[in-house]
Amino acid sequence: MTWRAIRSRPWGKGATLFLGWMISIMKSLSPAVVIVSFVVLGVGMFLLPPVPGPPVYLTGGVLLVGSLEDSMGFWAASAVCIAVCWRGLHPSCSPAFPIPARRKPGLMEFTGIL
């Protein structure tokens, strides 16, 4: 597959246009609304089986940093993005997330965790 074939995929252009539109909408909102909406979007993306992790984190980098850069600056917006992705999204897909059911060995064996 050549680079020209990868660039000519229509869904890649659609994703770029969608993220650009989302950034233009989110720039006028408060940072708390932007962060909550990204967490909802990110968890929703993680719930879709064909979506792997990297597109979710890349969406966070584009959406959060693009939306918060004018009000906070690039580095502060990047730090917020890292914190939100680490604390807000990473535990939702990590087996290290403290779920009370994980402390029950019978349930863990039944679900295949052990």
Stockholm file with secondary structure:
# STOCKHOLM 1.0

chainA/1-114         MTWRAIRSRPWGKGATLFLGWMISIMKSLSPAVVIVSFVVLGVGMFLLPPVPGPPVYLTGGVLLVGSLEDSMGFWAASAVCIAVCWRGLHPSCSPAFPIPARRKPGLMEFTGIL
#=GR chainA/1-114 SS CCHHHHHTCHHHHHHHHHHHHHHHHHTTSCHHHHHHHHHHHHHHHHHSTTCCHHHHHHHHHHHHHHHHHHHHCHHHHHHHHHHIIIIIIHHHHCTTSCCGGGGCHHHHHHHTCC
#=GC SS_cons         CCHHHHHTCHHHHHHHHHHHHHHHHHTTSCHHHHHHHHHHHHHHHHHSTTCCHHHHHHHHHHHHHHHHHHHHCHHHHHHHHHHIIIIIIHHHHCTTSCCGGGGCHHHHHHHTCC
//
